[in-house]
């Protein structure tokens, strides 16, 4: 239990920050889920549109410090590769000779 005015203020600030962080994190993962759904459905135009929003959301999370910059970059790269691969035929292994 906070006893001093400074501690009371700190509790207030932490609660406010936690609420903001949670809302930003929820928005990020909602955006990533929308992209994953579009990829799973095979809808390339929708996936490309959702990819734009996902890349922005990942960049913002990294700049806020909610996500490590390298993790955000890695996720962006992998998502771009998944969307780029959507239009191609599945790669089959070459037949052994």
URGI-V508642 format. One line per field, one symbol per residue. phi: phi as a letter, one per 30 degrees, with the letter a starting at -180 (. if undefined). psi: psi as a letter, one per 20 degrees, with the letter a starting at -180 (. if undefined). burial: 1 if it has 9 or more other ideal C-beta (glycine too) atoms within 8 Angstrom, else 0. A space follows every 50 residues. Layout:
# URGI-V508642
phi=???
psi=???
burial=???
This chain:
# URGI-V508642
phi=.dcceddddddddddddddddddddddddddddddddddddicdeddddd deddddddddddddidbdeddddddedddddddddddddddcddddc
psi=pphrhhhggggggggggggggghggggghgghggghghghijngghhhgh gghhgggggghghijipqghggggggghgggghhigiqqppqqqpq.
burial=00000011011000000000100110110011011001100001011111 10111011111100011000111011001101100100000000000
